[in-house]
Amino acid sequence: MAITRIIPELRSQNPRATEELYCTVLGLEVNMRDEESGFLMFGSPDTPAAQLVVNDNGHEGLPPGFAIDVGSPAEVEAIHAAILERGLPVVEPLTTKPWGIRRFSFVDHNGERITVIAHTGDEAAR
């Protein structure tokens, strides 16, 4: 397994204020945005793998957590099978998003939400 990045996922009740602070003061850039769900992905202009996700309601009812990019959709599916085998709760089903990400989320034994992701290889979707 080739882990390419780990992305903290935070919640915000005010995405506009969060964006203003993170971009203006911290020097991050918005790499991806979904107005409907309140999803923002911030990144470092100098280090592309340094990313941070902020949601306002995209995962309503789920705890904050992190995403881990495991490099390939096949690896996402293998980890999904291992999580099911262990009986851990899957809180977001295995799916492929329109923007080219294969993913699912589960809650670990500590109550942390972990989203396992990989790009599908569709460069146009990135």
C-alpha positions as CSV (number, residue, x, y, z in Angstrom):
1,M,0.0,0.0,0.0
2,A,1.3,3.4,-1.0
3,I,-0.1,6.1,1.4
4,T,0.2,9.3,-0.5
5,R,-1.3,11.8,2.0
6,I,-3.4,12.0,5.2
7,I,-5.9,14.9,5.2
8,P,-7.4,16.3,8.4
9,E,-11.2,16.9,8.1
10,L,-12.6,19.7,10.3
11,R,-16.1,21.2,10.7
12,S,-17.0,24.9,10.4
13,Q,-20.3,26.6,11.2
14,N,-19.1,29.6,9.0
15,P,-17.3,28.4,5.9
16,R,-16.9,31.9,4.5
17,A,-15.1,33.1,7.7
18,T,-13.0,30.0,7.7
19,E,-12.0,30.5,4.1
20,E,-11.1,34.1,4.7
21,L,-8.9,33.3,7.8
22,Y,-7.2,30.2,6.3
23,C,-6.4,31.9,3.0
24,T,-5.6,35.4,4.1
25,V,-3.8,34.7,7.4
26,L,-2.5,31.1,7.0
27,G,-1.6,31.4,3.3
28,L,-3.6,28.4,2.1
29,E,-5.5,28.2,-1.2
30,V,-8.9,26.7,-2.0
31,N,-8.3,23.7,-4.2
32,M,-11.9,22.4,-4.3
33,R,-15.3,23.8,-3.3
34,D,-18.8,22.4,-3.3
35,E,-21.2,25.2,-2.3
36,E,-24.2,22.8,-1.8
37,S,-22.5,20.7,0.9
38,G,-20.3,23.4,2.3
39,F,-17.1,21.4,1.4
40,L,-13.8,23.2,1.1
41,M,-10.4,21.7,0.4
42,F,-7.5,23.9,1.2
43,G,-4.0,23.3,0.1
44,S,-0.5,24.7,0.4
45,P,0.6,26.6,-2.7
46,D,4.1,25.2,-2.1
47,T,3.4,21.6,-1.0
48,P,0.5,20.1,-2.9
49,A,0.2,17.1,-0.5
50,A,-0.4,19.4,2.5
51,Q,-4.2,19.6,2.5
52,L,-7.0,20.3,4.9
53,V,-10.8,19.7,4.4
54,V,-13.5,21.7,6.0
55,N,-17.2,20.8,5.9
56,D,-20.2,22.6,7.3
57,N,-22.9,19.9,6.7
58,G,-21.4,17.4,4.2
59,H,-21.0,14.7,6.9
60,E,-23.8,15.9,9.2
61,G,-24.0,13.7,12.3
62,L,-20.6,12.1,11.7
63,P,-17.6,13.0,13.9
64,P,-14.7,14.9,12.4
65,G,-11.8,12.8,11.4
66,F,-9.3,12.4,8.6
67,A,-9.0,11.0,5.1
68,I,-6.1,8.7,4.1
69,D,-5.2,8.3,0.4
70,V,-4.1,4.7,-0.1
71,G,-3.0,5.1,-3.8
72,S,-5.4,2.9,-5.7
73,P,-9.1,2.0,-5.9
74,A,-8.3,-1.7,-5.5
75,E,-6.6,-0.9,-2.2
76,V,-9.7,1.1,-1.1
77,E,-11.8,-2.0,-1.8
78,A,-9.4,-4.3,0.0
79,I,-9.4,-2.1,3.1
80,H,-13.2,-1.9,2.9
81,A,-13.4,-5.7,3.0
82,A,-11.0,-5.8,6.0
83,I,-13.1,-3.3,7.9
84,L,-16.3,-5.2,7.2
85,E,-14.5,-8.4,8.3
86,R,-13.6,-6.8,11.6
87,G,-17.2,-5.6,12.2
88,L,-16.3,-1.9,12.4
89,P,-19.2,0.5,11.5
90,V,-19.1,1.8,7.9
91,V,-20.7,5.2,8.0
92,E,-20.3,6.2,4.4
93,P,-20.7,3.4,1.8
94,L,-18.1,2.4,-0.7
95,T,-18.7,4.7,-3.7
96,T,-17.0,6.5,-6.6
97,K,-17.6,10.2,-6.5
98,P,-18.1,12.2,-9.8
99,W,-14.8,14.0,-9.3
100,G,-12.8,10.8,-9.6
101,I,-12.4,9.5,-6.0
102,R,-13.2,6.0,-4.8
103,R,-14.0,6.2,-1.1
104,F,-15.7,5.0,2.0
105,S,-15.8,6.0,5.7
106,F,-15.8,4.0,8.9
107,V,-15.5,4.7,12.6
108,D,-12.6,3.0,14.4
109,H,-12.6,1.6,17.9
110,N,-11.7,5.0,19.3
111,G,-14.7,6.7,17.7
112,E,-12.7,8.4,15.0
113,R,-14.1,8.7,11.5
114,I,-11.6,7.6,8.9
115,T,-12.3,8.1,5.2
116,V,-10.2,5.8,2.9
117,I,-9.7,7.3,-0.6
118,A,-7.9,6.9,-3.9
119,H,-8.1,8.7,-7.2
120,T,-9.7,6.5,-9.9
121,G,-7.2,7.5,-12.5
122,D,-9.5,9.8,-14.5
123,E,-7.2,12.8,-14.7
124,A,-10.0,15.0,-16.0
125,A,-11.9,14.4,-12.7
126,R,-9.1,15.7,-10.4
